[in-house]
């Protein structure tokens, strides 16, 4: 948000108010981040408790091992013997 006037042109009271305003903005932003992190951790905890997280991990591991097996087979096929 642009300031109504340059801080160089503000008197001491206006500068103090500006600093307080900036502090409040930072506190609000920090609270939003904390809330988002708390919500994210609760969602992950719910996934973990329900077993969904383990299922997702297993799925990724299966896909990774399948991909590495396919890569190894295609490498064997392309190498001259």
N, C-alpha and C positions, 0 to 999 in steps of 0.2 A: 504494500500500500504506500503510495507516495505521500511524503510529508507535506503539510500545508505551507511550510516555509523551511528554509535552510536552518539546520541546527546552529550555525554561526550567528544567525539573526535572532535566536531565541534567548529569552531571559532565563535566569536561574530556575525559577518555578516551572517554566515550560520544559526545560531540559530534565528536571526531576520527574515531571509527569511522563515525558517521553521514555525515560529509563524504566519507570514503573510499568508503563504500557508494554514495553519490550519484554520485561521480566514476565508479565502475565501471559504474553503470547508464547514465550518459551515454555512456561509451565504447562500451558494447555497442549502444546505440541508434544511435550514429554509425556503427559497423561494419555494422549491418544496413542502414542507408540506403546506405552506400557499396557494399555487396554488391548491393543492389537496382538501384542505378544502373549498376553494372558489368554486371550481367546484362542489363538493358534495353538498354544500348549494344551488347552482343554480339549480342543478338537483332536489333536494327536493322541492325547491320553485316552479319549473315547475310542478312537480307532484301534489303539493298542489293546485296550481292555476287551474289545469285541472280537479281536482276532483278525480284523481286516488288514491291519498293518503287516502282520506276518504273511498273510496271503499275497499281498502286493510284493513283499520282499521275495517270496518264493517264486512268484511269476517273473520278476526281473532276473532272478538267478537262473531260472530255466531258460529264459530267452537269451541271456548272455552265454550260457554254456552251449546252447544250440547254435548260436551265431559263431562261436569259436570253433565248434566242430565242423560247421559248414565251411568256414574259412580254411581250416586245416585240410579238408577234403579237396577243396578247389585248388589249393596250393599244390597238393600232391598230383592232381590231374594236369596242371599246367607245367610242372617241372619235367624236363626230359629225363628219360631213364637210361 
